């Protein structure tokens, strides 16, 4: 028999990291890591990874291009075709910065601050036509545009290997002392993300085809983190100089990180290092600050932030992504560490290339509406069970799922609670995730303690599927 007042704990996906923990009550989470919000509003384990390609040179992979077999660029500028046994192309990049790239005619053109390089017929060479040394490249119509820190050049119409004759030319961004941190094309407009503002240009035609669009420029937004600029979800996102993540809404930057602002101010100490990728298959952007150990994930369909991490040295650390691409409807990332490896990112993997994924959730609830002390009689978890794996296959309610080598015959997760912001947690409790065939979703825990507020921390690390659907709590008010 369940005694006391039943309270269904609202497992809201919104983590209010802008609030101090003392202000945070259910349905607001204090922390969410290594999970994904399903369409039904449940929290399940994020994708895992496995090695896909090894370039054979122990350098980090700073760029991936999702064309043909796929191409990788390492931190020495070497370019590789990502066949089963990767092969190195003839000409390396020599600029040292993160590469940007675009296509024009039958060429893939890459810029990294040095001499622009082209890929054609599965090999690389320096781009002909006397192009400028440039950091960024993008394309509008018949023109490829390259920019450095304060000016930009465009090729002759229809010819990305002619930068000196015809209607080719150059111009300067607004002379306000600002430096270009990123250049992109979006909605047939050319945007320069500077450290002082965001300028918008367009192709008006004629002998000098490009002109500034003052009405679409954003004078009160800017960025020092040029590689945080990401085209996604039919708009553009970036990390603004004012400390918030924003997206382009007409001719304004609209804040999306309100609930994370306190956390960003406290833990994001190297904002100019932030870079991001559109993980379109997952409907999210991942932004990284490697030195700060952060990977911030923004779900742009459900409009909320969480974090993805590895678990190293007894603490959460950054994911090891240095580059990203989606090729043939699959996801891949280049290693941040100097391994020369590219990894496959997929739901089929329930660990990170053999390392645990620590799915983490922490939130606080108020035990009575009026703030009286209460005795917690029951905590009932509704979870996906029967997820044990044998010989590398997971047998579940929906069939079998491959997950890799090894087996977990008796998977577990743990939780612990504490009351009134005590520094001491109660002892951990183990939740049985079920052997094969054990699919009863409910696990009950009784007589957990007395208090006015209860904080719950839930951790799952075994290499099995994980899905938390619901929590029911019953308590008795003690009158004061």
PETA-V446030 format. One record per residue. NEAR is the number of other C-alpha atoms within 10 Angstrom. Layout:
BEGIN
<<NEAR> <NEAR>>
END
This chain:
BEGIN
<<3> <11> <11> <16> <15> <15> <14> <13> <16> <14> <19> <15> <21> <19> <22> <26> <23> <18> <16> <11> <16> <10> <11> <20> <18> <18> <18> <21> <24> <24> <18> <23> <25> <22> <24> <23> <18> <11> <8> <7> <15> <17> <25> <19> <25> <23> <20> <23> <22> <19> <15> <15> <19> <17> <25> <13> <14> <14> <20> <23> <31> <24> <24> <27> <23> <16> <13> <12> <15> <18> <22> <28> <26> <31> <22> <17> <22> <19> <26> <24> <21> <22> <14> <11> <12> <18> <16> <19> <16> <14> <16> <20> <26> <17> <19> <16> <18> <22> <26> <22> <21> <17> <16> <19> <9> <10> <17> <19> <24> <29> <30> <23> <22> <17> <20> <28> <23> <23> <21> <12> <8> <14> <15> <22> <16> <18> <21> <13> <15> <14> <20> <20> <16> <23> <27> <27> <27> <23> <22> <18> <10> <15> <21> <24> <25> <25> <27> <21> <19> <17> <17> <21> <22> <30> <26> <20> <16> <13> <17> <24> <17> <19> <23> <17> <10> <12> <18> <21> <18> <17> <14> <11> <21> <14> <9> <8> <11> <17> <21> <28> <26> <25> <28> <22> <19> <16> <9> <12> <17> <23> <22> <26> <29> <25> <20> <20> <22> <27> <24> <24> <19> <17> <17> <11> <10> <8> <10> <14> <15> <18> <14> <18> <15> <12> <11> <16> <20> <20> <15> <13> <21> <25> <27> <23> <23> <24> <23> <27> <27> <21> <19> <17> <14> <9> <13> <17> <24> <27> <28> <26> <19> <11> <16> <18> <24> <20> <20> <16> <12> <12> <14> <16> <22> <15> <17> <18> <21> <16> <16> <21> <18> <17> <15> <20> <13> <8> <13> <21> <12> <12> <21> <18> <17> <23> <23> <27> <22> <22> <19> <15> <10> <14> <14> <21> <24> <23> <26> <27> <22> <20> <13> <16> <17> <22> <26> <21> <23> <22> <18> <17> <10> <15> <12> <20> <25> <22> <21> <26> <22> <22> <17> <11> <7> <6> <8> <16> <18> <21> <21> <19> <24> <23> <25> <25> <23> <20> <15> <11> <9> <11> <19> <26> <25> <27> <24> <22> <14> <13> <17> <22> <23> <27> <22> <20> <22> <16> <15> <16> <23> <27> <24> <19> <16> <15> <16> <17> <27> <23> <25> <20> <21> <19> <24> <26> <19> <21> <27> <19> <8> <11> <14> <16> <19> <23> <19> <23> <20> <20> <20> <17> <18> <16> <24> <21> <27> <25> <29> <26> <27> <17> <13> <16> <20> <25> <20> <21> <14> <6> <8> <12> <18> <15> <23> <19> <12> <13> <18> <18> <18> <17> <23> <21> <17> <14> <18> <17> <21> <21> <21> <14> <13> <11> <8> <9> <14> <14> <10> <13> <13> <15> <20> <17> <29> <20> <20> <18> <13> <16> <16> <13> <17> <16> <16> <13> <15> <13> <12> <18> <16> <20> <20> <20> <21> <23> <23> <17> <18> <21> <19> <24> <20> <22> <29> <30> <26> <23> <20> <18> <16> <18> <18> <15> <21> <21> <24> <18> <20> <13> <9> <9>>
END
